[in-house]
Amino acid sequence: MDSVNSLPPVQAADRAGVTTTKTTTTITTVTTTTTTTPQDKTAFTPFRFLDLAVELRVMVYEELVIVGKVFYSPDAYAVENEERFEDWESYRVPSLAILRTCKQVHGEAEEVYLANNLFVLPDESTKRQPFVGTGLCHNTTSKDITRTHVPFPDRWLFSASAPRLIKSISIGFSGRSREGFPALDHCSWKTEADFDSLAPAARLQISHERANNYLNGDLDGYIEDLYCFFKYGGGPTFKRMNYLEFDLTNAFCPTGCCRMAEQNWPQMMFLGPRKTGFLGVRNEQEADIIMAGVYHTLYGRYSALHEDYEGKLAVDMEGIEEVFGIVFNPEKTPWEQWKVETK
């Protein structure tokens, strides 16, 4: 209620009782406003996420986006032929909606997401963004992105910040050639040899070698593109990888008569992985072939890389396996702690 209206009316002065003195009375009115809040309601102050200390915000990001392994809807071929996709449904999907909150939160959460997960790259990943948009993947052309067996070809695998922030990747040996295996038709046999004069085994050997050459060229080009993307895409500052994984489960030749372990895997060692896992290696002979390639590639160059690898390459070449933490067919990997039970 307004306090002015509650004051009593001013009474008229009794002039008969006043003889010599005139009195003037001044009335001061005070206005007050009272806000009544119902007892069952309290004032609400919105919570500001960015008012939290950065350490606490990072803890929130870790709960949302760190899931161990990040997969990209593998198709049946990948699931059936590559060991790295075993139990892939046992890993939860990262909650990336937080990246759409604001620019500051996006930057903070994305760094946590990219730096702490193992990104299991799909076969022929360099045909997709952000690889094809960098100009670093010279063996991939934009038209290849429409290959029908590449799931969701128009979706980005991750942002353009990946070369600078990603520290763990998994790649596999895939028999899916970029250009496809050329058929040995009439014109091809005129170039290769006289078809009629060859025994069936000799014809098969020529076909085998030609298919191998095509597949080798495609896979080596794929590895080279991955190396260039992660080595040079993040700027001039050298960055060591934490974990590299290579899956050779499907490393059979196109005709299925032999294995193909002699790929350009050692080039990826120049990313300086602290731990390296080779999956699907069938025997010690394959392991020796891989290590021989690593030794051969790094031999004579470790002095130049001394500073890049924090001085750890100043060892004899027999210590390379320890320097890069190379393990063949590891029984357990650091990422299994993130697996969850599935129904």
NUMI-337238 format. One line per field, with one value per residue (C-alpha): residue in one letter; x negated, y negated, z negated; residue number from 1. Coordinates in steps of 0.05 Angstrom, whole numbers, plus 5000, padded with zeros to 4 digits. Last residue first. Example, Ala and Ser with C-alpha at 12.3 -4.5 7.8 and 13.67 -1.06 7.14 Angstrom:
rest = c(s_a)
px = c(4727_4754)
py = c(5021_5090)
pz = c(4857_4844)
nr = c(2_1)
//
This chain:
rest = c(k_t_e_v_k_w_q_e_w_p_t_k_e_p_n_f_v_i_g_f_v_e_e_i_g_e_m_d_v_a_l_k_g_e_y_d_e_h_l_a_s_y_r_g_y_l_t_h_y_v_g_a_m_i_i_d_a_e_q_e_n_r_v_g_l_f_g_t_k_r_p_g_l_f_m_m_q_p_w_n_q_e_a_m_r_c_c_g_t_p_c_f_a_n_t_l_d_f_e_l_y_n_m_r_k_f_t_p_g_g_g_y_k_f_f_c_y_l_d_e_i_y_g_d_l_d_g_n_l_y_n_n_a_r_e_h_s_i_q_l_r_a_a_p_a_l_s_d_f_d_a_e_t_k_w_s_c_h_d_l_a_p_f_g_e_r_s_r_g_s_f_g_i_s_i_s_k_i_l_r_p_a_s_a_s_f_l_w_r_d_p_f_p_v_h_t_r_t_i_d_k_s_t_t_n_h_c_l_g_t_g_v_f_p_q_r_k_t_s_e_d_p_l_v_f_l_n_n_a_l_y_v_e_e_a_e_g_h_v_q_k_c_t_r_l_i_a_l_s_p_v_r_y_s_e_w_d_e_f_r_e_e_n_e_v_a_y_a_d_p_s_y_f_v_k_g_v_i_v_l_e_e_y_v_m_v_r_l_e_v_a_l_d_l_f_r_f_p_t_f_a_t_k_d_q_p_t_t_t_t_t_t_t_v_t_t_i_t_t_t_t_k_t_t_t_v_g_a_r_d_a_a_q_v_p_p_l_s_n_v_s_d_m)
px = c(4520_4455_4405_4360_4290_4249_4195_4182_4147_4078_4071_4072_4044_4000_3992_3923_3897_3854_3842_3811_3745_3746_3749_3697_3647_3615_3596_3547_3568_3570_3642_3667_3642_3711_3736_3732_3664_3631_3666_3605_3565_3618_3611_3557_3604_3675_3705_3663_3677_3752_3752_3714_3764_3822_3788_3769_3841_3864_3814_3835_3905_3975_3974_4047_4035_3971_3969_3924_3912_3874_3888_3837_3876_3814_3837_3893_3841_3825_3894_3879_3905_3864_3914_3951_3969_3974_4023_4086_4091_4093_4035_4054_4045_4114_4092_4037_4065_4018_4025_3988_3987_3961_3942_3885_3895_3846_3863_3868_3943_3996_4005_3932_3922_3994_4015_3949_3949_4020_4006_3944_3984_4037_3984_3951_4019_4036_3969_3967_4037_4018_3952_3985_4037_3982_3941_4000_4022_3952_3948_4016_3994_3932_3973_4020_3961_3942_3937_4009_4007_3947_3919_3932_3946_3990_4020_4043_4075_4116_4139_4103_4155_4132_4139_4179_4158_4158_4147_4189_4143_4135_4077_4098_4088_4094_4080_4056_4031_4083_4073_4034_4052_4125_4139_4174_4231_4246_4270_4309_4374_4383_4361_4412_4385_4332_4356_4389_4327_4348_4286_4243_4263_4223_4157_4111_4038_4016_4044_4014_4061_4101_4172_4166_4144_4198_4240_4244_4203_4146_4188_4178_4196_4226_4181_4185_4173_4143_4169_4133_4107_4166_4220_4182_4162_4233_4260_4217_4227_4301_4311_4279_4318_4385_4430_4424_4365_4406_4450_4390_4412_4363_4393_4382_4333_4358_4385_4314_4306_4256_4247_4170_4169_4186_4222_4292_4305_4272_4311_4376_4373_4342_4384_4326_4292_4262_4224_4213_4278_4254_4307_4358_4323_4258_4294_4323_4254_4227_4278_4254_4182_4204_4233_4308_4337_4342_4399_4442_4498_4559_4578_4647_4683_4723_4796_4839_4839_4871_4829_4860_4828_4838_4833_4825_4850_4835_4880_4855_4908_4889_4927_4930_4948_4973_4967_5004_5075_5089_5142_5199_5164_5172_5130_5164_5144_5096_5124_5092_5034_5048_5053_4981_4954_4974_5000)
py = c(6117_6079_6070_6010_6005_5946_5986_6021_5959_5971_6035_6107_6172_6132_6166_6137_6083_6024_5973_5923_5917_5990_6017_5966_5992_6041_5981_5957_5899_5824_5831_5811_5740_5710_5743_5680_5662_5726_5727_5708_5760_5813_5807_5858_5916_5893_5924_5988_5999_5990_6036_6089_6082_6096_6156_6184_6179_6216_6271_6275_6296_6274_6199_6181_6118_6076_6028_5967_5927_5861_5846_5801_5777_5800_5870_5861_5869_5938_5965_5959_6029_6093_6136_6162_6235_6290_6331_6290_6266_6193_6202_6211_6157_6164_6171_6120_6067_6010_5970_5906_5876_5812_5774_5725_5654_5613_5539_5516_5519_5570_5597_5615_5680_5702_5689_5709_5777_5792_5776_5820_5877_5872_5868_5931_5965_5946_5964_6031_6048_6032_6070_6130_6133_6134_6186_6233_6227_6244_6302_6328_6329_6368_6419_6427_6443_6389_6393_6376_6312_6283_6234_6168_6118_6161_6188_6119_6106_6170_6157_6164_6130_6069_6072_6015_5942_5929_6002_6035_6089_6049_6050_6010_5944_5925_5855_5822_5751_5707_5633_5598_5643_5645_5570_5575_5609_5683_5739_5690_5717_5718_5790_5819_5890_5900_5960_5915_5878_5805_5778_5802_5740_5696_5727_5766_5783_5711_5708_5643_5597_5588_5598_5672_5690_5652_5682_5748_5785_5788_5837_5892_5944_5913_5879_5907_5842_5859_5808_5759_5703_5693_5690_5649_5599_5597_5581_5519_5490_5505_5476_5410_5407_5421_5480_5521_5562_5586_5624_5671_5726_5780_5847_5905_5960_6031_6025_6030_6098_6117_6059_6059_6132_6115_6160_6172_6103_6067_6105_6098_6022_5980_5924_5877_5900_5860_5901_5884_5847_5778_5728_5718_5737_5704_5640_5635_5645_5592_5542_5556_5541_5478_5450_5444_5376_5403_5448_5390_5415_5370_5336_5355_5315_5360_5380_5415_5354_5311_5249_5182_5120_5059_4989_4930_4859_4809_4748_4688_4646_4574_4539_4464_4433_4363_4335_4277_4299_4371_4409_4379_4397_4472_4499_4542_4616_4646_4712_4777_4810_4876_4850_4827_4895_4930_5000)
pz = c(5490_5492_5436_5442_5470_5447_5412_5478_5505_5474_5516_5494_5524_5571_5639_5653_5606_5626_5570_5618_5583_5561_5631_5652_5602_5650_5692_5641_5598_5607_5629_5561_5564_5557_5621_5663_5634_5659_5725_5765_5727_5740_5815_5831_5820_5812_5874_5872_5798_5808_5869_5831_5774_5821_5854_5785_5761_5824_5811_5738_5757_5777_5761_5751_5710_5709_5650_5642_5578_5572_5644_5678_5739_5778_5761_5812_5867_5838_5859_5934_5947_5945_5907_5968_5958_6010_6052_6043_6115_6094_6045_5972_5920_5889_5817_5827_5781_5764_5700_5683_5613_5581_5644_5640_5664_5704_5708_5781_5785_5768_5839_5847_5810_5802_5873_5905_5868_5887_5960_5960_5930_5984_6039_6012_6011_6082_6111_6075_6101_6172_6168_6136_6191_6244_6207_6198_6271_6294_6245_6268_6340_6320_6282_6341_6387_6435_6512_6524_6482_6519_6468_6431_6485_6530_6466_6446_6514_6509_6438_6372_6329_6290_6214_6186_6186_6112_6094_6041_6013_5950_5901_5840_5805_5731_5706_5641_5629_5663_5646_5701_5759_5735_5733_5801_5766_5761_5806_5848_5876_5952_5962_5912_5916_5971_6011_6064_6084_6090_6055_6113_6153_6104_6123_6077_6088_6075_6004_5979_6017_5954_5978_5995_5924_5886_5915_5950_6002_5952_5911_5962_5909_5847_5796_5726_5688_5620_5570_5524_5568_5614_5561_5509_5563_5588_5518_5509_5578_5580_5510_5533_5598_5568_5552_5616_5592_5532_5582_5591_5543_5562_5584_5535_5548_5546_5617_5644_5613_5667_5715_5707_5729_5801_5850_5824_5794_5853_5906_5868_5868_5813_5783_5770_5706_5648_5597_5524_5509_5488_5511_5455_5390_5413_5431_5361_5330_5378_5351_5281_5299_5336_5272_5276_5296_5367_5347_5321_5276_5278_5212_5186_5130_5084_5085_5032_4987_5040_5053_5033_5061_5017_5046_4999_5007_4951_4944_4904_4870_4854_4798_4795_4728_4720_4650_4619_4602_4623_4586_4624_4690_4677_4734_4787_4786_4836_4861_4832_4871_4904_4975_4973_4950_5016_5000)
nr = c(343_342_341_340_339_338_337_336_335_334_333_332_331_330_329_328_327_326_325_324_323_322_321_320_319_318_317_316_315_314_313_312_311_310_309_308_307_306_305_304_303_302_301_300_299_298_297_296_295_294_293_292_291_290_289_288_287_286_285_284_283_282_281_280_279_278_277_276_275_274_273_272_271_270_269_268_267_266_265_264_263_262_261_260_259_258_257_256_255_254_253_252_251_250_249_248_247_246_245_244_243_242_241_240_239_238_237_236_235_234_233_232_231_230_229_228_227_226_225_224_223_222_221_220_219_218_217_216_215_214_213_212_211_210_209_208_207_206_205_204_203_202_201_200_199_198_197_196_195_194_193_192_191_190_189_188_187_186_185_184_183_182_181_180_179_178_177_176_175_174_173_172_171_170_169_168_167_166_165_164_163_162_161_160_159_158_157_156_155_154_153_152_151_150_149_148_147_146_145_144_143_142_141_140_139_138_137_136_135_134_133_132_131_130_129_128_127_126_125_124_123_122_121_120_119_118_117_116_115_114_113_112_111_110_109_108_107_106_105_104_103_102_101_100_99_98_97_96_95_94_93_92_91_90_89_88_87_86_85_84_83_82_81_80_79_78_77_76_75_74_73_72_71_70_69_68_67_66_65_64_63_62_61_60_59_58_57_56_55_54_53_52_51_50_49_48_47_46_45_44_43_42_41_40_39_38_37_36_35_34_33_32_31_30_29_28_27_26_25_24_23_22_21_20_19_18_17_16_15_14_13_12_11_10_9_8_7_6_5_4_3_2_1)
//
